[in-house]
Amino acid sequence: MNKNEIKAVGYAIAAAVFYALNVPCSKLLLKHIAPTYMAALLYIGAGIGVGVMYLFHHKNEKPSDWLAKNDMKYTIGMVLLDIIAPIFLMIGVKFGTSANASLLGNFEIVATTIIALLIFKEKVSKKLWAAIGLITLSSIILSFGGEGSLTFSVGSLFVLGATACWGLENNCTRSISDKSTYQIVTIKGLCSGTGSFMIALAVGEKLPDIHYIFPVLLLGFVAYGLSIFTYIRAQKTLGAAKTSAYYAIAPFIGAFLSFVLLKEELTVAYIIALFVMIAGTVLVVADNSKLE
C-alpha cells in the first residue's frame, strides 16, 4: 500500500468516525431541540463549515469541476432527499434507542444496492445478496419492540425510512461525484438545512434555545460536513467499493458510543442483531475486495 492509499484509508476511517458521533450526540441534544430543527441545524452546520473551507480552495478548481445544468436533476434529488432523511433519523433517534439507530444505519447498504439494481441497472453478486439478507434480518430484529413484544418500534421504522432516503440520495450523488466536493457538500448542507428549517417553522416546532444552536452546528459540520468531505476524498483513490467497506464500521462505533455515553441497556436481541449485522458487513467487505 503506497502513501496515497494509506492517506485515503485514513480519510475513509475518519469519515466513519465523524459520522458515528451523529446519533449518540444527537440523542443528547434532542432533549432540548425539536427533531426537525435539529435536522435543519445539522445540515446548515455542514454547509457553513465546508462553505468556509471552499472560500480558501475554490481558486484551485477549474470551471469543469463545477456543477452544470445537466447535473440539476441529480442535485435537486440530492437536496430533497437530504431534507427528508435527517428529519426521519432525528425522529427515530428521539423515540428509539441510540444504539439501535446507529446499527440500523447499515440498512443504507441494502437500500443503496437495491435502488442501484432497480433504477441504475447495476449488477449485484451472490455474496452481496447474502449480505443484504443478513443486514435485513438484523434490521428486523432491531426493529421489534423490547420485552417480548412483536410490535415494530416506531423509532426504528423512522430510522429505516431515513436509510431508504439516503440510499436513493447516494445514487443521485454518485451521478455528480466527479464534480467539486466542496460545492456538492456546501449546496447539500445549506439547501437541505434551509428546507428542513422551513418545514420546522411550518409545523410549529418550538424554536431552539440559542445556547444549543452552536453545539448542533458544530456537530453538523463534523458528523455531516467533514464526514461527507473525507468520504469523497477517500473514494477518489480507493474507489467506491473499498471506501464503503471501511465506512461500514461507522454504525458499530456509533453503537459503542451509545453504550458508553448514554448508558443504554445491552439487550439479548441487540447482541443477536449485532452478530448478524457483523456477518452481513463482513460479506460486504469481502465482496468489495473482489470488485477493486
PyMOL commands that set and color helices and strands:
alter all, ss='L'
color gray80, all
select helices_A, chain A and resi 3-20+22-29+35-55+58-60+63-65+69-95+98-104+107-118+126-143+154-174+181-203+210-238+240-247+250-262+268-291
alter helices_A, ss='H'
color red, helices_A
deselect
rebuild
show_as cartoon
